[in-house]
Amino acid sequence: MPLPANLKLKSKQDTVKLAEFLAPILQAGDLICLYGNLGSGKTFFAAALAKALGVPDFVTSPSFILFNQYQGTKYPLYHLDLFRLKNEQEFWDLGVIDLMDNGITLIEWPELANKLLPESIQNLNLYFSFDGKKRTVDIDARGKFAPYFIK
């Protein structure tokens, strides 16, 4: 059953449910871009998705190391945080492009990468927001993900 493309996340459990909804749909080569201000829920979603994908490790934001790799039940999960990158070369230097086909890639602060990655793989974008009282996520789902969300 499809989900609305705009969700109110009234509790942490709502974020977990979204991650659990997405996990069985994901395959190697899929990319999820996470947008939103600091504290909007991007890293919490990343941890919930990792757990739903069978990652046994504690997942944290790779803000200072830029890139974490975890092994899920079926696929590796590549978790990037590009907040601190200053230019395109720093993105290329991470070497993640060579890995993306082998696992599921999750990018926090993907604005720099958007210009560099083929639009054809940018099919699942989650826009988190938190105004101090309520948390929401707007989901831009294209390609194979489109049927799973109602606009």
C-alpha positions in Angstrom: 0.0 0.0 0.0 1.5 3.4 -1.0 2.4 6.0 1.5 1.7 9.8 1.2 4.6 11.7 -0.3 4.3 14.2 2.6 4.5 12.6 6.0 4.1 14.1 9.5 6.6 12.3 11.7 4.9 12.6 15.1 7.3 10.3 16.8 10.6 8.5 16.3 8.5 5.4 15.5 7.0 7.1 12.5 10.6 7.6 11.1 11.3 3.9 11.9 8.2 2.9 10.0 9.3 4.9 6.9 12.7 3.2 7.0 11.0 -0.3 7.4 8.7 0.5 4.5 11.6 1.4 2.2 14.1 -1.3 3.2 12.5 -4.2 1.3 12.2 -2.1 -1.9 15.9 -1.1 -1.9 18.5 -3.0 -4.1 22.2 -2.6 -4.8 22.8 0.5 -6.9 20.0 2.5 -5.2 20.7 6.0 -4.0 18.8 7.9 -1.3 19.5 11.6 -0.8 18.6 13.2 2.5 18.0 16.9 2.7 17.2 19.0 5.7 18.7 21.4 8.3 20.7 20.3 11.3 18.5 18.3 13.7 15.8 17.6 11.2 16.1 13.8 11.4 18.4 12.8 8.6 20.9 10.8 10.7 18.1 9.2 12.8 16.5 8.0 9.6 19.8 6.7 8.4 20.2 4.7 11.5 16.6 3.4 11.3 17.2 2.4 7.7 20.4 0.6 8.5 18.7 -1.4 11.2 15.8 -2.2 8.8 18.5 -3.4 6.3 20.0 -5.8 8.9 23.0 -3.7 9.8 24.0 -4.8 13.4 26.3 -1.8 14.0 25.5 1.4 15.8 25.1 4.0 13.1 26.2 7.6 13.6 26.6 10.5 11.3 29.9 10.4 9.3 30.2 14.2 9.6 33.9 14.2 10.4 35.0 11.0 8.6 32.6 11.7 5.6 31.9 8.1 4.8 30.9 4.9 6.7 30.4 1.5 5.2 28.1 -1.1 6.9 27.2 -4.6 5.9 23.4 -5.3 5.8 21.7 -8.6 5.4 21.7 -8.5 1.6 23.8 -5.4 0.6 26.4 -3.1 1.9 25.2 0.4 3.0 27.3 3.4 2.1 26.5 6.3 4.4 28.0 9.7 3.4 27.7 13.1 5.0 28.9 15.8 2.6 28.3 18.8 4.8 32.0 19.5 5.3 33.1 19.1 1.7 34.3 22.3 0.1 34.5 21.3 -3.6 33.7 18.6 -6.2 37.2 17.1 -6.1 36.8 16.2 -2.4 33.7 14.3 -3.4 35.5 12.4 -6.2 38.4 11.7 -3.7 36.0 9.7 -1.5 35.9 7.0 -4.2 32.3 6.2 -3.5 31.3 6.2 -7.2 33.2 3.0 -7.7 31.2 1.3 -4.9 27.7 2.6 -5.6 26.6 -0.3 -7.9 27.5 -2.8 -5.2 25.3 -1.5 -2.4 22.7 1.0 -1.2 24.0 4.6 -0.9 22.6 7.1 1.5 23.9 10.7 1.3 23.2 13.4 3.9 23.7 17.0 2.6 23.8 15.8 -1.1 23.8 19.2 -2.7 27.4 19.0 -3.9 26.9 15.5 -5.3 23.7 16.4 -7.2 25.7 18.1 -9.9 28.1 15.1 -10.2 25.8 12.1 -10.1 23.7 11.1 -13.1 20.1 12.3 -12.7 19.0 8.8 -13.7 20.0 7.4 -10.3 18.6 10.3 -8.2 15.2 8.7 -7.8 14.6 8.9 -4.1 15.0 12.2 -2.3 13.8 12.8 1.2 13.4 16.4 2.5 13.3 16.5 6.3 12.1 19.5 8.2 11.7 20.4 11.9 10.4 23.7 13.0 10.9 23.1 16.7 7.5 21.6 17.2 6.7 19.3 14.3 8.8 17.1 12.0 7.9 16.3 8.4 9.4 14.6 5.4 8.6 15.3 1.8 9.4 12.5 -0.5 10.4 13.0 -4.1 10.1 9.5 -5.6 10.8 8.8 -9.2 11.4 5.8 -11.4 10.8 2.5 -9.6 10.0 4.3 -6.3 7.2 6.4 -7.7 4.4 3.8 -7.3 5.2 3.5 -3.6 4.2 7.1 -2.8 1.0 9.1 -3.4 1.5 12.8 -4.3 
